[in-house]
């Protein structure tokens, strides 16, 4: 059985300004945080916990000058290394360097392949660069996932997004719901989908997935009490794994249960991940569903109450 997966939040800087971004201003990691001794100390803690995979997230990881060195250090410990990026700074040379350093999977953020829609959502041009990067990644020996956030700005383009992903050879597309965290707090009313709109979007994705044979996962758990998931047999739904077999690690050693969570539940430099996972703070997080009635629901094991942040304002 594989161990837990960890999202390593290497930076909070980003070269885009997406209105749905969950990123909060918690301060940028220092040079000391990303220096070799700190990374090696964190690796000791991760390996002791039998962590199976580390995905570098941000912000935008490609803005970190020492990114390749960090990747090498993770890869040398036989960890599977992934990278989540918007691909604006990802070209053939950078892909080759990162793959050589040890990156085995890429998740590229792309809500729409249309230049106008992409620029409107991200606040930056460059969809052609993202498209080229995905074409280059398809030629590399890595797994490639595209991540998209379902909002009213792009929901009408699900068909074209799946078609594009299929055409360039993407392994998987993940469609996420908007969570009212970080910058997204001020855009819930104009961007978040209603349950009816979400159902319509899932139906479109399910039909196109069946036609093309491309794998489509749904990010942020969709509760069966909201949506009849049996209507979408070609989509992959998951329960909440945060604070259980998925964790977020900051370069300072701070551990959080989820990328959406602001609260720190421990520090890997002071306590083992096993000890942190058994702490009162984590137990409270896991025991506290979005709605009190979730505990009495016969679907609890299916979704674990869904996302603990999606329903908050």
C-alpha positions in Angstrom: 0.0 0.0 0.0 1.4 3.4 -1.0 1.9 6.1 1.6 0.3 9.6 1.7 0.8 12.2 -1.0 2.1 15.7 -0.2 1.6 19.0 -1.9 4.8 21.1 -1.4 3.8 24.8 -1.6 7.1 26.0 -2.8 6.0 29.6 -3.5 3.0 31.9 -3.4 4.2 34.1 -6.2 2.3 33.9 -9.5 2.4 35.5 -12.9 -1.4 35.3 -13.4 -4.3 36.8 -11.5 -7.2 34.3 -11.7 -10.3 35.5 -9.9 -11.0 32.0 -8.5 -7.5 31.6 -7.0 -7.5 30.2 -3.4 -4.0 31.5 -2.7 -3.8 33.6 0.4 -1.0 36.0 1.4 0.8 34.0 4.1 4.2 35.4 3.3 6.8 34.1 0.8 9.2 31.3 1.7 12.7 32.7 2.5 16.0 31.7 0.9 16.7 29.7 4.1 13.4 27.8 3.7 14.5 26.6 0.3 18.1 26.0 1.0 19.5 22.5 0.8 19.7 21.8 4.6 16.0 22.7 5.1 14.9 20.6 2.1 16.9 17.7 3.3 15.5 17.9 6.8 12.0 18.0 5.3 12.8 15.0 3.2 13.9 13.1 6.2 10.4 13.6 7.7 8.6 12.7 4.5 10.6 9.5 4.0 10.0 8.5 7.6 6.3 8.8 6.9 6.6 6.6 3.8 5.3 9.5 1.6 4.9 8.1 -1.9 4.5 11.3 -4.0 5.3 15.0 -3.7 3.7 17.6 -6.1 5.2 21.0 -6.2 2.5 23.7 -6.2 2.3 27.4 -5.8 1.7 30.2 -6.7 3.7 29.3 -9.8 6.6 26.9 -9.1 8.4 28.0 -12.3 9.1 31.4 -10.7 11.4 29.7 -8.2 15.1 30.0 -9.3 16.1 26.9 -7.3 13.2 24.7 -8.6 15.4 22.2 -10.4 17.6 21.7 -7.3 14.6 21.1 -5.1 13.2 18.6 -7.7 16.6 16.7 -7.8 16.7 16.4 -4.0 13.1 14.9 -3.9 13.9 12.6 -6.8 17.1 11.3 -5.1 15.0 10.0 -2.2 13.0 7.9 -4.7 9.9 10.0 -4.4 7.6 10.4 -7.3 7.8 14.1 -8.1 4.9 16.1 -9.8 4.7 19.7 -10.8 1.6 21.9 -10.9 2.1 24.9 -13.3 0.3 27.4 -15.5 2.9 26.6 -18.2 3.5 30.3 -19.1 7.2 29.8 -18.6 7.3 26.2 -19.8 9.2 25.6 -23.1 11.0 22.6 -24.6 14.3 23.4 -22.8 12.6 23.9 -19.4 10.6 20.6 -19.9 13.8 18.7 -20.7 15.6 20.2 -17.6 12.8 19.4 -15.3 12.3 15.9 -16.6 16.0 15.2 -16.3 15.9 16.6 -12.7 13.2 14.0 -11.8 9.7 15.4 -12.6 7.5 12.5 -13.6 4.1 14.2 -13.9 2.8 17.7 -14.8 -0.5 19.2 -14.1 -1.1 22.2 -16.3 -3.8 24.8 -15.5 -6.0 25.5 -18.5 -9.6 26.6 -18.2 -10.1 27.2 -21.9 -8.1 26.8 -25.1 -9.7 29.9 -26.5 -7.3 33.0 -26.3 -10.1 35.5 -25.4 -11.6 33.4 -22.6 -8.1 32.4 -21.3 -7.0 36.0 -21.1 -10.3 37.1 -19.4 -9.9 34.5 -16.7 -6.2 34.7 -16.0 -5.6 38.3 -16.5 -2.7 37.4 -18.8 -2.3 36.4 -22.4 -0.3 33.3 -23.4 -2.7 30.5 -24.1 -0.7 29.7 -27.2 2.3 29.2 -25.0 0.3 26.8 -22.8 -1.0 24.9 -25.8 2.6 24.6 -27.1 3.8 23.4 -23.7 1.1 20.7 -23.6 2.1 19.5 -27.1 5.8 19.3 -26.0 4.8 17.5 -22.8 2.9 14.9 -24.8 6.2 14.0 -26.4 8.0 13.5 -23.0 8.0 10.4 -20.9 5.7 12.0 -18.2 2.1 11.8 -17.2 0.2 14.9 -18.2 -3.0 16.2 -16.5 -4.9 19.4 -17.3 -6.7 21.1 -14.5 -9.6 23.5 -15.0 -11.9 25.3 -12.6 -15.6 25.3 -13.5 -16.9 28.9 -13.5 -19.5 30.8 -15.5 -16.7 32.3 -17.6 -15.7 29.0 -19.1 -18.3 26.4 -18.4 -19.7 26.7 -21.9 -16.4 25.5 -23.4 -16.1 22.1 -21.7 -16.6 20.4 -25.1 -13.8 22.3 -26.8 -11.5 21.8 -23.7 -12.0 18.0 -23.8 -11.5 17.9 -27.5 -8.3 19.9 -27.2 -7.0 17.7 -24.4 -7.7 14.6 -26.4 -6.1 16.0 -29.5 -2.8 16.8 -27.8 -2.6 13.5 -25.9 -3.4 14.6 -22.3 -3.7 11.7 -20.0 -6.4 13.2 -17.7 -8.5 16.3 -17.3 -9.6 17.4 -13.8 -12.6 19.7 -13.4 -12.7 21.5 -10.1 -15.4 23.5 -8.4 -14.8 27.0 -7.2 -14.1 27.3 -3.5 -14.8 30.6 -1.7 -11.2 30.9 -0.3 -8.5 33.6 -1.0 -9.2 35.8 -4.0 -12.3 33.7 -4.9 -14.2 35.1 -1.9 -15.1 38.2 -3.8 -16.2 36.4 -7.0 -18.6 33.7 -5.7 -21.7 35.5 -6.9 -20.5 36.0 -10.5 -18.4 32.9 -11.0 -19.7 29.9 -8.9 -22.0 27.5 -10.6 -25.4 26.6 -9.1 -26.2 22.9 -8.6 -28.2 22.9 -11.8 -25.4 24.5 -13.7 -22.9 22.1 -12.2 -25.2 19.1 -13.2 -25.3 20.5 -16.8 -21.6 20.9 -16.9 -21.0 17.3 -15.6 -23.4 16.0 -18.2 -21.5 17.7 -21.0 -18.2 16.3 -19.6 -19.6 12.8 -19.2 -20.8 12.7 -22.8 -17.6 14.0 -24.3 -15.5 11.7 -22.1 -17.5 8.7 -23.2 -17.1 9.7 -26.9 -13.4 10.5 -26.8 -12.3 8.0 -24.1 -10.4 10.6 -22.1 -10.3 10.3 -18.4 -12.1 13.1 -16.5 -11.8 13.5 -12.7 -13.8 15.9 -10.6 -11.9 18.0 -8.1 -13.4 19.0 -4.8 -15.8 16.2 -3.8 -19.3 16.4 -5.2 -21.8 15.3 -2.5 -24.4 12.8 -3.6 -27.0 14.8 -1.8 -26.4 17.7 -4.3 -25.8 15.7 -7.5 -26.8 12.2 -8.5 -23.3 11.0 -9.4 -24.7 7.7 -10.9 -25.9 9.8 -13.9 -22.2 10.4 -14.9 -20.6 7.0 -15.1 -17.7 8.2 -17.2 -16.5 10.7 -14.6 -14.2 9.9 -11.6 -15.5 11.2 -8.3 -13.6 11.1 -5.0 -14.1 11.6 -1.3 -12.3 14.2 0.7 -8.8 12.8 1.5 -7.4 16.0 3.1 -5.8 15.4 6.5 -5.8 11.7 5.9 -3.6 10.6 2.9 -3.2 14.1 1.4 -1.3 16.9 3.1 0.2 20.3 2.3 3.7 21.1 3.3 5.3 24.6 3.4 9.1 25.1 3.1 9.1 26.3 6.7 8.0 22.8 7.7 4.4 23.9 8.5 1.8 21.3 7.7 -1.8 22.0 6.6 -4.6 19.6 5.9 -5.5 21.0 2.5 -4.3 23.7 0.0 -7.5 25.6 0.8 -6.9 25.5 4.5 -5.2 28.4 6.3 -4.7 26.7 9.7 -1.3 25.0 10.4 -1.8 21.7 12.2 1.9 21.0 13.0 5.5 21.3 11.8 7.4 18.5 10.2 10.6 19.8 11.7 9.3 19.3 15.2 6.9 16.3 14.9 6.5 13.4 12.6 3.7 13.3 10.0 2.2 10.4 11.8 2.1 12.4 15.1 0.6 15.4 13.3 -2.0 13.2 11.7 -3.1 12.0 15.1 -3.3 15.5 16.6 -6.5 17.0 18.0 -6.5 19.7 15.3 -6.5 17.1 12.5 -9.1 15.0 14.2 -11.3 18.1 14.6 -10.9 18.8 10.9 -11.8 15.3 9.8 -14.8 15.1 12.2 -16.2 18.5 11.2 -18.2 18.2 8.0 -19.7 21.2 6.1 -23.1 20.4 7.5 -24.0 18.7 10.9 -26.4 16.3 9.2 -23.5 14.8 7.1 -22.6 12.4 9.9 -26.0 10.8 9.9 -26.0 10.4 6.1 -25.7 6.9 4.6 -23.4 8.4 1.9 -20.8 9.7 4.4 -18.2 7.1 3.3 -18.8 8.1 -0.3 -17.9 11.8 0.0 -16.8 12.3 3.7 -19.1 15.3 3.8 -17.6 16.9 0.7 -15.2 19.8 0.7 -15.1 21.6 4.1 -14.4 24.9 2.4 -16.5 24.9 -0.7 -19.7 25.8 1.2 -18.1 28.6 3.3 -18.2 32.2 2.5 
